[in-house]
Amino acid sequence: MKCKDCNNEINPLRLKAIPTTRVCVNCSSQDKWHVRTVISGKTEYCEIEVIKNPETAAYLVGLERKGWGSNLVKVSR
């Protein structure tokens, strides 16, 4: 299927996720959301957090570490 605005092909994965869409990601008027995993407790529980505010998302991206335990914050006492 082609985008109604730019006439480029819409990614098949986007069509699978949003079957009624008529625009590609670049032409979409929706803001992009930031999604991250949050580990609660030691390592036994993990949940997904969706951040819709672009300023908050940019701030959190700057705080995130890469690699094993990337979302754990260590605080010295």
PyMOL Python script that loads the backbone (N, CA, C, O; Angstrom):
from pymol import cmd

cmd.read_pdbstr("""\
ATOM      1  N   MET A   1       0.845  -1.172   0.000  1.00  0.00           N
ATOM      2  CA  MET A   1       0.000   0.000   0.000  1.00  0.00           C
ATOM      3  C   MET A   1       0.893   1.239   0.000  1.00  0.00           C
ATOM      4  O   MET A   1       1.968   1.232   0.600  1.00  0.00           O
ATOM      5  N   LYS A   2       0.455   2.290  -0.664  1.00  0.00           N
ATOM      6  CA  LYS A   2       1.224   3.523  -0.772  1.00  0.00           C
ATOM      7  C   LYS A   2       0.653   4.603   0.146  1.00  0.00           C
ATOM      8  O   LYS A   2      -0.551   4.671   0.394  1.00  0.00           O
ATOM      9  N   CYS A   3       1.566   5.447   0.640  1.00  0.00           N
ATOM     10  CA  CYS A   3       1.199   6.567   1.509  1.00  0.00           C
ATOM     11  C   CYS A   3       0.365   7.570   0.713  1.00  0.00           C
ATOM     12  O   CYS A   3       0.695   7.886  -0.430  1.00  0.00           O
ATOM     13  N   LYS A   4      -0.699   8.062   1.307  1.00  0.00           N
ATOM     14  CA  LYS A   4      -1.569   9.016   0.611  1.00  0.00           C
ATOM     15  C   LYS A   4      -0.925  10.391   0.473  1.00  0.00           C
ATOM     16  O   LYS A   4      -1.345  11.182  -0.372  1.00  0.00           O
ATOM     17  N   ASP A   5       0.095  10.693   1.294  1.00  0.00           N
ATOM     18  CA  ASP A   5       0.739  12.011   1.231  1.00  0.00           C
ATOM     19  C   ASP A   5       1.955  12.040   0.311  1.00  0.00           C
ATOM     20  O   ASP A   5       2.065  12.917  -0.546  1.00  0.00           O
ATOM     21  N   CYS A   6       2.883  11.069   0.487  1.00  0.00           N
ATOM     22  CA  CYS A   6       4.138  11.115  -0.281  1.00  0.00           C
ATOM     23  C   CYS A   6       4.209  10.061  -1.389  1.00  0.00           C
ATOM     24  O   CYS A   6       5.123  10.087  -2.213  1.00  0.00           O
ATOM     25  N   ASN A   7       3.253   9.142  -1.409  1.00  0.00           N
ATOM     26  CA  ASN A   7       3.161   8.100  -2.423  1.00  0.00           C
ATOM     27  C   ASN A   7       4.272   7.034  -2.332  1.00  0.00           C
ATOM     28  O   ASN A   7       4.452   6.245  -3.261  1.00  0.00           O
ATOM     29  N   ASN A   8       5.013   7.014  -1.213  1.00  0.00           N
ATOM     30  CA  ASN A   8       5.998   5.950  -0.980  1.00  0.00           C
ATOM     31  C   ASN A   8       5.304   4.741  -0.374  1.00  0.00           C
ATOM     32  O   ASN A   8       4.216   4.852   0.192  1.00  0.00           O
ATOM     33  N   GLU A   9       5.946   3.585  -0.498  1.00  0.00           N
ATOM     34  CA  GLU A   9       5.394   2.363   0.086  1.00  0.00           C
ATOM     35  C   GLU A   9       5.341   2.476   1.608  1.00  0.00           C
ATOM     36  O   GLU A   9       6.280   2.980   2.224  1.00  0.00           O
ATOM     37  N   ILE A  10       4.261   2.017   2.209  1.00  0.00           N
ATOM     38  CA  ILE A  10       4.151   1.956   3.663  1.00  0.00           C
ATOM     39  C   ILE A  10       4.758   0.629   4.104  1.00  0.00           C
ATOM     40  O   ILE A  10       4.463  -0.424   3.538  1.00  0.00           O
ATOM     41  N   ASN A  11       5.611   0.696   5.128  1.00  0.00           N
ATOM     42  CA  ASN A  11       6.277  -0.495   5.646  1.00  0.00           C
ATOM     43  C   ASN A  11       5.236  -1.557   6.004  1.00  0.00           C
ATOM     44  O   ASN A  11       4.267  -1.256   6.700  1.00  0.00           O
ATOM     45  N   PRO A  12       5.423  -2.801   5.535  1.00  0.00           N
ATOM     46  CA  PRO A  12       4.456  -3.868   5.828  1.00  0.00           C
ATOM     47  C   PRO A  12       4.265  -4.122   7.324  1.00  0.00           C
ATOM     48  O   PRO A  12       3.181  -4.522   7.749  1.00  0.00           O
ATOM     49  N   LEU A  13       5.312  -3.892   8.127  1.00  0.00           N
ATOM     50  CA  LEU A  13       5.174  -4.072   9.578  1.00  0.00           C
ATOM     51  C   LEU A  13       4.268  -2.997  10.172  1.00  0.00           C
ATOM     52  O   LEU A  13       3.523  -3.265  11.114  1.00  0.00           O
ATOM     53  N   ARG A  14       4.329  -1.795   9.632  1.00  0.00           N
ATOM     54  CA  ARG A  14       3.418  -0.731  10.074  1.00  0.00           C
ATOM     55  C   ARG A  14       1.983  -1.089   9.727  1.00  0.00           C
ATOM     56  O   ARG A  14       1.075  -0.894  10.534  1.00  0.00           O
ATOM     57  N   LEU A  15       1.782  -1.612   8.529  1.00  0.00           N
ATOM     58  CA  LEU A  15       0.430  -2.020   8.119  1.00  0.00           C
ATOM     59  C   LEU A  15      -0.088  -3.171   8.976  1.00  0.00           C
ATOM     60  O   LEU A  15      -1.283  -3.260   9.258  1.00  0.00           O
ATOM     61  N   LYS A  16       0.820  -4.046   9.385  1.00  0.00           N
ATOM     62  CA  LYS A  16       0.407  -5.161  10.253  1.00  0.00           C
ATOM     63  C   LYS A  16      -0.005  -4.629  11.629  1.00  0.00           C
ATOM     64  O   LYS A  16      -0.981  -5.098  12.216  1.00  0.00           O
ATOM     65  N   ALA A  17       0.745  -3.648  12.137  1.00  0.00           N
ATOM     66  CA  ALA A  17       0.446  -3.085  13.452  1.00  0.00           C
ATOM     67  C   ALA A  17      -0.779  -2.172  13.427  1.00  0.00           C
ATOM     68  O   ALA A  17      -1.584  -2.167  14.358  1.00  0.00           O
ATOM     69  N   ILE A  18      -0.906  -1.398  12.344  1.00  0.00           N
ATOM     70  CA  ILE A  18      -2.021  -0.446  12.211  1.00  0.00           C
ATOM     71  C   ILE A  18      -2.661  -0.659  10.841  1.00  0.00           C
ATOM     72  O   ILE A  18      -2.371   0.087   9.906  1.00  0.00           O
ATOM     73  N   PRO A  19      -3.521  -1.660  10.710  1.00  0.00           N
ATOM     74  CA  PRO A  19      -4.086  -2.010   9.401  1.00  0.00           C
ATOM     75  C   PRO A  19      -4.856  -0.889   8.712  1.00  0.00           C
ATOM     76  O   PRO A  19      -4.973  -0.891   7.487  1.00  0.00           O
ATOM     77  N   THR A  20      -5.381   0.064   9.469  1.00  0.00           N
ATOM     78  CA  THR A  20      -6.192   1.129   8.872  1.00  0.00           C
ATOM     79  C   THR A  20      -5.387   2.362   8.477  1.00  0.00           C
ATOM     80  O   THR A  20      -5.956   3.334   7.979  1.00  0.00           O
ATOM     81  N   THR A  21      -4.069   2.338   8.690  1.00  0.00           N
ATOM     82  CA  THR A  21      -3.265   3.520   8.382  1.00  0.00           C
ATOM     83  C   THR A  21      -3.230   3.794   6.879  1.00  0.00           C
ATOM     84  O   THR A  21      -3.275   2.877   6.059  1.00  0.00           O
ATOM     85  N   ARG A  22      -3.148   5.078   6.546  1.00  0.00           N
ATOM     86  CA  ARG A  22      -3.062   5.475   5.138  1.00  0.00           C
ATOM     87  C   ARG A  22      -1.800   6.278   4.859  1.00  0.00           C
ATOM     88  O   ARG A  22      -1.564   6.712   3.732  1.00  0.00           O
ATOM     89  N   VAL A  23      -0.973   6.477   5.923  1.00  0.00           N
ATOM     90  CA  VAL A  23       0.264   7.254   5.771  1.00  0.00           C
ATOM     91  C   VAL A  23       1.453   6.482   6.331  1.00  0.00           C
ATOM     92  O   VAL A  23       1.307   5.625   7.203  1.00  0.00           O
ATOM     93  N   CYS A  24       2.652   6.812   5.799  1.00  0.00           N
ATOM     94  CA  CYS A  24       3.882   6.195   6.287  1.00  0.00           C
ATOM     95  C   CYS A  24       4.309   6.876   7.596  1.00  0.00           C
ATOM     96  O   CYS A  24       3.698   7.858   8.017  1.00  0.00           O
ATOM     97  N   VAL A  25       5.350   6.353   8.228  1.00  0.00           N
ATOM     98  CA  VAL A  25       5.834   6.905   9.495  1.00  0.00           C
ATOM     99  C   VAL A  25       6.255   8.363   9.330  1.00  0.00           C
ATOM    100  O   VAL A  25       5.936   9.200  10.175  1.00  0.00           O
ATOM    101  N   ASN A  26       6.969   8.671   8.249  1.00  0.00           N
ATOM    102  CA  ASN A  26       7.461  10.037   8.044  1.00  0.00           C
ATOM    103  C   ASN A  26       6.339  11.048   7.863  1.00  0.00           C
ATOM    104  O   ASN A  26       6.498  12.211   8.233  1.00  0.00           O
ATOM    105  N   CYS A  27       5.220  10.637   7.309  1.00  0.00           N
ATOM    106  CA  CYS A  27       4.100  11.548   7.065  1.00  0.00           C
ATOM    107  C   CYS A  27       3.081  11.552   8.208  1.00  0.00           C
ATOM    108  O   CYS A  27       2.141  12.347   8.199  1.00  0.00           O
ATOM    109  N   SER A  28       3.263  10.682   9.169  1.00  0.00           N
ATOM    110  CA  SER A  28       2.329  10.581  10.280  1.00  0.00           C
ATOM    111  C   SER A  28       2.341  11.849  11.118  1.00  0.00           C
ATOM    112  O   SER A  28       3.397  12.444  11.336  1.00  0.00           O
ATOM    113  N   SER A  29       1.184  12.259  11.582  1.00  0.00           N
ATOM    114  CA  SER A  29       1.082  13.452  12.425  1.00  0.00           C
ATOM    115  C   SER A  29       1.225  13.112  13.903  1.00  0.00           C
ATOM    116  O   SER A  29       1.264  14.009  14.745  1.00  0.00           O
ATOM    117  N   GLN A  30       1.305  11.824  14.224  1.00  0.00           N
ATOM    118  CA  GLN A  30       1.462  11.399  15.614  1.00  0.00           C
ATOM    119  C   GLN A  30       2.901  11.617  16.070  1.00  0.00           C
ATOM    120  O   GLN A  30       3.841  11.400  15.305  1.00  0.00           O
ATOM    121  N   ASP A  31       3.065  12.042  17.309  1.00  0.00           N
ATOM    122  CA  ASP A  31       4.396  12.155  17.886  1.00  0.00           C
ATOM    123  C   ASP A  31       4.953  10.766  18.154  1.00  0.00           C
ATOM    124  O   ASP A  31       4.208   9.841  18.475  1.00  0.00           O
ATOM    125  N   LYS A  32       6.265  10.625  18.021  1.00  0.00           N
ATOM    126  CA  LYS A  32       6.899   9.353  18.342  1.00  0.00           C
ATOM    127  C   LYS A  32       7.011   9.236  19.851  1.00  0.00           C
ATOM    128  O   LYS A  32       7.305  10.214  20.537  1.00  0.00           O
ATOM    129  N   TRP A  33       6.777   8.041  20.363  1.00  0.00           N
ATOM    130  CA  TRP A  33       6.850   7.795  21.797  1.00  0.00           C
ATOM    131  C   TRP A  33       8.137   7.066  22.113  1.00  0.00           C
ATOM    132  O   TRP A  33       8.656   6.316  21.286  1.00  0.00           O
ATOM    133  N   HIS A  34       8.646   7.284  23.298  1.00  0.00           N
ATOM    134  CA  HIS A  34       9.838   6.590  23.774  1.00  0.00           C
ATOM    135  C   HIS A  34       9.376   5.441  24.658  1.00  0.00           C
ATOM    136  O   HIS A  34       8.558   5.635  25.557  1.00  0.00           O
ATOM    137  N   VAL A  35       9.892   4.256  24.407  1.00  0.00           N
ATOM    138  CA  VAL A  35       9.531   3.076  25.194  1.00  0.00           C
ATOM    139  C   VAL A  35      10.795   2.524  25.820  1.00  0.00           C
ATOM    140  O   VAL A  35      11.815   2.382  25.145  1.00  0.00           O
ATOM    141  N   ARG A  36      10.735   2.209  27.111  1.00  0.00           N
ATOM    142  CA  ARG A  36      11.895   1.619  27.782  1.00  0.00           C
ATOM    143  C   ARG A  36      11.435   0.571  28.768  1.00  0.00           C
ATOM    144  O   ARG A  36      10.287   0.579  29.214  1.00  0.00           O
ATOM    145  N   THR A  37      12.336  -0.327  29.104  1.00  0.00           N
ATOM    146  CA  THR A  37      12.033  -1.344  30.110  1.00  0.00           C
ATOM    147  C   THR A  37      12.497  -0.834  31.465  1.00  0.00           C
ATOM    148  O   THR A  37      13.513  -0.147  31.573  1.00  0.00           O
ATOM    149  N   VAL A  38      11.747  -1.176  32.484  1.00  0.00           N
ATOM    150  CA  VAL A  38      12.078  -0.798  33.850  1.00  0.00           C
ATOM    151  C   VAL A  38      12.153  -2.080  34.659  1.00  0.00           C
ATOM    152  O   VAL A  38      11.194  -2.850  34.707  1.00  0.00           O
ATOM    153  N   ILE A  39      13.305  -2.306  35.300  1.00  0.00           N
ATOM    154  CA  ILE A  39      13.476  -3.498  36.124  1.00  0.00           C
ATOM    155  C   ILE A  39      13.144  -3.120  37.557  1.00  0.00           C
ATOM    156  O   ILE A  39      13.731  -2.196  38.119  1.00  0.00           O
ATOM    157  N   SER A  40      12.196  -3.844  38.141  1.00  0.00           N
ATOM    158  CA  SER A  40      11.792  -3.615  39.519  1.00  0.00           C
ATOM    159  C   SER A  40      12.335  -4.754  40.376  1.00  0.00           C
ATOM    160  O   SER A  40      12.418  -5.895  39.921  1.00  0.00           O
ATOM    161  N   GLY A  41      12.698  -4.447  41.589  1.00  0.00           N
ATOM    162  CA  GLY A  41      13.299  -5.466  42.440  1.00  0.00           C
ATOM    163  C   GLY A  41      14.719  -5.726  41.992  1.00  0.00           C
ATOM    164  O   GLY A  41      15.412  -4.805  41.560  1.00  0.00           O
ATOM    165  N   LYS A  42      15.160  -6.965  42.089  1.00  0.00           N
ATOM    166  CA  LYS A  42      16.518  -7.275  41.653  1.00  0.00           C
ATOM    167  C   LYS A  42      16.514  -7.525  40.158  1.00  0.00           C
ATOM    168  O   LYS A  42      16.951  -6.661  39.399  1.00  0.00           O
ATOM    169  N   THR A  43      16.040  -8.667  39.710  1.00  0.00           N
ATOM    170  CA  THR A  43      15.939  -8.940  38.274  1.00  0.00           C
ATOM    171  C   THR A  43      14.701  -9.755  37.952  1.00  0.00           C
ATOM    172  O   THR A  43      14.525 -10.188  36.814  1.00  0.00           O
ATOM    173  N   GLU A  44      13.849  -9.966  38.928  1.00  0.00           N
ATOM    174  CA  GLU A  44      12.745 -10.888  38.702  1.00  0.00           C
ATOM    175  C   GLU A  44      11.512 -10.266  38.043  1.00  0.00           C
ATOM    176  O   GLU A  44      10.627 -10.999  37.603  1.00  0.00           O
ATOM    177  N   TYR A  45      11.433  -8.953  37.965  1.00  0.00           N
ATOM    178  CA  TYR A  45      10.233  -8.338  37.393  1.00  0.00           C
ATOM    179  C   TYR A  45      10.630  -7.189  36.475  1.00  0.00           C
ATOM    180  O   TYR A  45      11.468  -6.359  36.828  1.00  0.00           O
ATOM    181  N   CYS A  46      10.028  -7.151  35.311  1.00  0.00           N
ATOM    182  CA  CYS A  46      10.334  -6.096  34.342  1.00  0.00           C
ATOM    183  C   CYS A  46       9.017  -5.600  33.748  1.00  0.00           C
ATOM    184  O   CYS A  46       8.120  -6.391  33.455  1.00  0.00           O
ATOM    185  N   GLU A  47       8.914  -4.304  33.578  1.00  0.00           N
ATOM    186  CA  GLU A  47       7.717  -3.744  32.958  1.00  0.00           C
ATOM    187  C   GLU A  47       8.122  -2.747  31.879  1.00  0.00           C
ATOM    188  O   GLU A  47       9.271  -2.309  31.822  1.00  0.00           O
ATOM    189  N   ILE A  48       7.177  -2.399  31.036  1.00  0.00           N
ATOM    190  CA  ILE A  48       7.408  -1.466  29.939  1.00  0.00           C
ATOM    191  C   ILE A  48       6.830  -0.112  30.321  1.00  0.00           C
ATOM    192  O   ILE A  48       5.715  -0.025  30.835  1.00  0.00           O
ATOM    193  N   GLU A  49       7.594   0.939  30.068  1.00  0.00           N
ATOM    194  CA  GLU A  49       7.131   2.296  30.332  1.00  0.00           C
ATOM    195  C   GLU A  49       7.094   3.063  29.005  1.00  0.00           C
ATOM    196  O   GLU A  49       8.066   3.055  28.249  1.00  0.00           O
ATOM    197  N   VAL A  50       5.980   3.716  28.734  1.00  0.00           N
ATOM    198  CA  VAL A  50       5.825   4.516  27.515  1.00  0.00           C
ATOM    199  C   VAL A  50       5.826   5.981  27.916  1.00  0.00           C
ATOM    200  O   VAL A  50       5.007   6.410  28.729  1.00  0.00           O
ATOM    201  N   ILE A  51       6.756   6.753  27.340  1.00  0.00           N
ATOM    202  CA  ILE A  51       6.853   8.178  27.641  1.00  0.00           C
ATOM    203  C   ILE A  51       6.392   8.949  26.414  1.00  0.00           C
ATOM    204  O   ILE A  51       6.988   8.830  25.343  1.00  0.00           O
ATOM    205  N   LYS A  52       5.340   9.736  26.565  1.00  0.00           N
ATOM    206  CA  LYS A  52       4.759  10.467  25.441  1.00  0.00           C
ATOM    207  C   LYS A  52       5.303  11.892  25.327  1.00  0.00           C
ATOM    208  O   LYS A  52       5.225  12.494  24.256  1.00  0.00           O
ATOM    209  N   ASN A  53       5.844  12.431  26.398  1.00  0.00           N
ATOM    210  CA  ASN A  53       6.368  13.795  26.386  1.00  0.00           C
ATOM    211  C   ASN A  53       7.764  13.798  25.762  1.00  0.00           C
ATOM    212  O   ASN A  53       8.661  13.147  26.297  1.00  0.00           O
ATOM    213  N   PRO A  54       7.980  14.510  24.645  1.00  0.00           N
ATOM    214  CA  PRO A  54       9.276  14.472  23.955  1.00  0.00           C
ATOM    215  C   PRO A  54      10.441  15.002  24.796  1.00  0.00           C
ATOM    216  O   PRO A  54      11.557  14.497  24.679  1.00  0.00           O
ATOM    217  N   GLU A  55      10.199  16.019  25.647  1.00  0.00           N
ATOM    218  CA  GLU A  55      11.272  16.554  26.480  1.00  0.00           C
ATOM    219  C   GLU A  55      11.704  15.533  27.529  1.00  0.00           C
ATOM    220  O   GLU A  55      12.897  15.356  27.778  1.00  0.00           O
ATOM    221  N   THR A  56      10.741  14.870  28.136  1.00  0.00           N
ATOM    222  CA  THR A  56      11.047  13.840  29.127  1.00  0.00           C
ATOM    223  C   THR A  56      11.773  12.678  28.469  1.00  0.00           C
ATOM    224  O   THR A  56      12.727  12.145  29.034  1.00  0.00           O
ATOM    225  N   ALA A  57      11.330  12.280  27.281  1.00  0.00           N
ATOM    226  CA  ALA A  57      11.977  11.175  26.567  1.00  0.00           C
ATOM    227  C   ALA A  57      13.428  11.513  26.265  1.00  0.00           C
ATOM    228  O   ALA A  57      14.307  10.672  26.451  1.00  0.00           O
ATOM    229  N   ALA A  58      13.695  12.730  25.801  1.00  0.00           N
ATOM    230  CA  ALA A  58      15.067  13.134  25.495  1.00  0.00           C
ATOM    231  C   ALA A  58      15.927  13.134  26.753  1.00  0.00           C
ATOM    232  O   ALA A  58      17.087  12.725  26.710  1.00  0.00           O
ATOM    233  N   TYR A  59      15.371  13.585  27.865  1.00  0.00           N
ATOM    234  CA  TYR A  59      16.099  13.594  29.136  1.00  0.00           C
ATOM    235  C   TYR A  59      16.440  12.165  29.572  1.00  0.00           C
ATOM    236  O   TYR A  59      17.567  11.896  29.987  1.00  0.00           O
ATOM    237  N   LEU A  60      15.476  11.258  29.479  1.00  0.00           N
ATOM    238  CA  LEU A  60      15.694   9.871  29.899  1.00  0.00           C
ATOM    239  C   LEU A  60      16.687   9.148  28.997  1.00  0.00           C
ATOM    240  O   LEU A  60      17.473   8.329  29.474  1.00  0.00           O
ATOM    241  N   VAL A  61      16.659   9.438  27.708  1.00  0.00           N
ATOM    242  CA  VAL A  61      17.619   8.827  26.782  1.00  0.00           C
ATOM    243  C   VAL A  61      19.040   9.228  27.189  1.00  0.00           C
ATOM    244  O   VAL A  61      19.959   8.411  27.123  1.00  0.00           O
ATOM    245  N   GLY A  62      19.217  10.469  27.605  1.00  0.00           N
ATOM    246  CA  GLY A  62      20.529  10.937  28.048  1.00  0.00           C
ATOM    247  C   GLY A  62      21.013  10.260  29.309  1.00  0.00           C
ATOM    248  O   GLY A  62      22.219  10.157  29.533  1.00  0.00           O
ATOM    249  N   LEU A  63      20.084   9.792  30.145  1.00  0.00           N
ATOM    250  CA  LEU A  63      20.442   9.128  31.399  1.00  0.00           C
ATOM    251  C   LEU A  63      20.748   7.647  31.226  1.00  0.00           C
ATOM    252  O   LEU A  63      21.475   7.069  32.032  1.00  0.00           O
ATOM    253  N   GLU A  64      20.205   7.030  30.189  1.00  0.00           N
ATOM    254  CA  GLU A  64      20.319   5.586  30.037  1.00  0.00           C
ATOM    255  C   GLU A  64      21.741   5.156  29.722  1.00  0.00           C
ATOM    256  O   GLU A  64      22.444   5.781  28.928  1.00  0.00           O
ATOM    257  N   ARG A  65      22.143   4.063  30.372  1.00  0.00           N
ATOM    258  CA  ARG A  65      23.432   3.447  30.086  1.00  0.00           C
ATOM    259  C   ARG A  65      23.190   2.315  29.118  1.00  0.00           C
ATOM    260  O   ARG A  65      22.078   1.794  29.032  1.00  0.00           O
ATOM    261  N   LYS A  66      24.203   1.936  28.401  1.00  0.00           N
ATOM    262  CA  LYS A  66      24.080   0.857  27.424  1.00  0.00           C
ATOM    263  C   LYS A  66      24.666  -0.425  28.001  1.00  0.00           C
ATOM    264  O   LYS A  66      25.602  -0.391  28.800  1.00  0.00           O
ATOM    265  N   GLY A  67      24.109  -1.543  27.589  1.00  0.00           N
ATOM    266  CA  GLY A  67      24.650  -2.840  28.005  1.00  0.00           C
ATOM    267  C   GLY A  67      23.879  -3.466  29.146  1.00  0.00           C
ATOM    268  O   GLY A  67      22.781  -3.026  29.488  1.00  0.00           O
ATOM    269  N   TRP A  68      24.456  -4.485  29.724  1.00  0.00           N
ATOM    270  CA  TRP A  68      23.816  -5.255  30.793  1.00  0.00           C
ATOM    271  C   TRP A  68      23.491  -4.349  31.958  1.00  0.00           C
ATOM    272  O   TRP A  68      24.352  -3.615  32.441  1.00  0.00           O
ATOM    273  N   GLY A  69      22.252  -4.398  32.412  1.00  0.00           N
ATOM    274  CA  GLY A  69      21.817  -3.577  33.530  1.00  0.00           C
ATOM    275  C   GLY A  69      21.665  -2.116  33.149  1.00  0.00           C
ATOM    276  O   GLY A  69      21.793  -1.235  33.999  1.00  0.00           O
ATOM    277  N   SER A  70      21.394  -1.852  31.880  1.00  0.00           N
ATOM    278  CA  SER A  70      21.397  -0.481  31.394  1.00  0.00           C
ATOM    279  C   SER A  70      20.370   0.423  32.074  1.00  0.00           C
ATOM    280  O   SER A  70      20.561   1.638  32.117  1.00  0.00           O
ATOM    281  N   ASN A  71      19.293  -0.142  32.604  1.00  0.00           N
ATOM    282  CA  ASN A  71      18.261   0.688  33.215  1.00  0.00           C
ATOM    283  C   ASN A  71      18.338   0.709  34.741  1.00  0.00           C
ATOM    284  O   ASN A  71      17.470   1.274  35.406  1.00  0.00           O
ATOM    285  N   LEU A  72      19.374   0.095  35.284  1.00  0.00           N
ATOM    286  CA  LEU A  72      19.547   0.121  36.732  1.00  0.00           C
ATOM    287  C   LEU A  72      20.362   1.350  37.111  1.00  0.00           C
ATOM    288  O   LEU A  72      21.382   1.649  36.490  1.00  0.00           O
ATOM    289  N   VAL A  73      19.912   2.041  38.115  1.00  0.00           N
ATOM    290  CA  VAL A  73      20.626   3.224  38.577  1.00  0.00           C
ATOM    291  C   VAL A  73      21.263   2.878  39.920  1.00  0.00           C
ATOM    292  O   VAL A  73      20.574   2.430  40.837  1.00  0.00           O
ATOM    293  N   LYS A  74      22.569   3.083  40.040  1.00  0.00           N
ATOM    294  CA  LYS A  74      23.273   2.801  41.283  1.00  0.00           C
ATOM    295  C   LYS A  74      23.501   4.121  42.008  1.00  0.00           C
ATOM    296  O   LYS A  74      23.997   5.087  41.429  1.00  0.00           O
ATOM    297  N   VAL A  75      23.138   4.144  43.261  1.00  0.00           N
ATOM    298  CA  VAL A  75      23.306   5.331  44.062  1.00  0.00           C
ATOM    299  C   VAL A  75      24.251   4.999  45.211  1.00  0.00           C
ATOM    300  O   VAL A  75      24.029   4.034  45.942  1.00  0.00           O
ATOM    301  N   SER A  76      25.310   5.804  45.371  1.00  0.00           N
ATOM    302  CA  SER A  76      26.223   5.571  46.496  1.00  0.00           C
ATOM    303  C   SER A  76      25.689   6.291  47.710  1.00  0.00           C
ATOM    304  O   SER A  76      25.084   7.358  47.604  1.00  0.00           O
ATOM    305  N   ARG A  77      25.918   5.698  48.858  1.00  0.00           N
ATOM    306  CA  ARG A  77      25.428   6.307  50.117  1.00  0.00           C
ATOM    307  C   ARG A  77      26.560   6.842  50.909  1.00  0.00           C
ATOM    308  O   ARG A  77      26.352   7.389  51.993  1.00  0.00           O
TER     309      ARG A  77
END
""", "prot")
cmd.dss("prot")
cmd.show_as("cartoon", "prot")
cmd.util.cbc("prot")
cmd.orient("prot")
